[in-house]
Amino acid sequence: MDKSELQVKYENEIKPELKKLLGIENDMAVPTLEKIVVNAGIGSEYKNNSGVIEEMSEIIATITGQKPVVTKAKKAIANFKIRAGMPNGVKVTLRKDRMWDFYYKLVNIVFPRVKDFRGVSDKSFDGRGNYTVGIVEHTVFPEIDINKLQKIRSLQVVINTTADNDEHAKILLEKLGMPFRKAK
């Protein structure tokens, strides 16, 4: 499979720029994307609708191009009516070409389709250079057919980078086109 447009741009333009900007001498130490994890929780909805797992799996597979894994509850939580071993979500981990393609689609196609979008928060870093963004309506993805929907669902996208800290990760994501909200 050929490298994506974004991946080629990263290697030819962004990587040398980051190397100079961050004062890094070794090519292997320059921050890059490592993996992207897409999660969708179903919570207690499984009790009323056992087909929700297949539905969510189909949606995530359509969005990412990869079959998701069903996550199960590790322990029982009585207040949420969850038993140990009960399915409580689906997730998919994207790496290499699929990861670059998904990131490109997320930044250039999905975010512009979000209603009243003013940029993503720069406070969603975890301290180790990983960034998490929540998507309230999965209908912003162009692959989703709105006529076949039973319910609008939310997703979580975790972008793992090789950056040591949040500043380096933010610079990397900005260079890759992440639309961070402008400070007032």
Secondary structure, DSSP 8 states (H G I E B T S, - for coil): ----HHHHHIIIIIHHHHHHHHT---GGGS--EEEEEEEEE-TTHHHH-TTHHHHHHHHHHHHHSS--EEEE-SS-BGGGTB-TT-EEEEEEEE-HHHHHHHHHHIIIIIHHHSTT---B-S--B-SSS-EEEEES-GGGSTT--GGG-SS---EEEEEEES-SSHHHHHHHHHHTT--B----
